[in-house]
Every structure is written in structure tokens, then in C-alpha cells.
Amino acid sequence: MAVLDLSPPGTIAASALAVVTGALVRIDIAERRLPNVLVLVVLVGTAAGVVLAVCSGDGVPAAWACMLGLVVLVACVPLVYSGGLGAGDAKLASTGVVAASLASPSAPLAWLSAVALLGGVHGLAAVAFRRRGTSPGRVAISFGPVLLVGWWLAVFVASTFLDAV
């Protein structure tokens, strides 16, 4: 049985995600939104992981993780304003990349790859099974589940296989 072997900061961030993953997926599929209070749980857990990393002498990796989160947030802003991405998805993506960085140095790239693959498959399936009369360009998907499933998959693969090399 494979078990995630994460550092304490990564464990704190992953624990925060574990607490809300089920609820976020269920709510995003049903209501097409990610509630701020649940995304805030991820933010607080990730921030606690960053603080622990800094206090334990891993300030440089924690700073890089925060910079990566800022880059993702800035990259998401135009997508939010154009209507291509929800604000909750942008907040979850920027916080999630910091949590992924705390979990494993190779997890952010693995997460980007997983989200691209899963998002593409999910989008193609949504277009293929759209309602009659709906234009393929008007099909919208719940992206929170893609971000979350991709996060767990990426952290598992990165910490189990990629970091072992």
C-alpha cells in the first residue's frame, strides 16, 4: 500500500485539502461554485505549512512556493475577467500550487500536467455529451474537481515516484 511521505509543512497543507476536497467537488458539480469558506480552509492550512517551513529553516523553498502561487494567481486574473475561469478556481489554483510545492518539489509541474490532461478529457467529454442545441463553445465545466483530482494525483506521483529518482 502506497502512503504519502510528506514533510510536516506538506502534510499540513495536504491535510487542509483533505478536509475540504469532498465538499468542494460535490458543491462545484452541483452549484458550479467553490465556496470562499472552504477555499479559505485550504489557504489557512497552506499558510500554516509555509510558516512551519520558514520556522524550520526551509525559508527559500517556502518563498519560491509563495512566488509560484502569486504567478498562478496573476495568470488566472485575465481568465477570470474574460469568463473562462471562475474566481474560486483561480483562488484554489493559486493556493493549491503553493500546497503542492510544500508537498514535493516536483509536484507543481506534475500538477500542471495532470490538470491539463484531466481538464482536456473533461472538456472533450462535456462537449461530446452536451445537451441538444448547445453550441460546443458554450459548454462550461466544473473545474474545481479537475484541480483537486489533479492535485492529489500529482502529489502522489511526485512524492512516490518523481522525488525518489
Beta strands, then each sheet from edge to edge (+ up, - down):
end
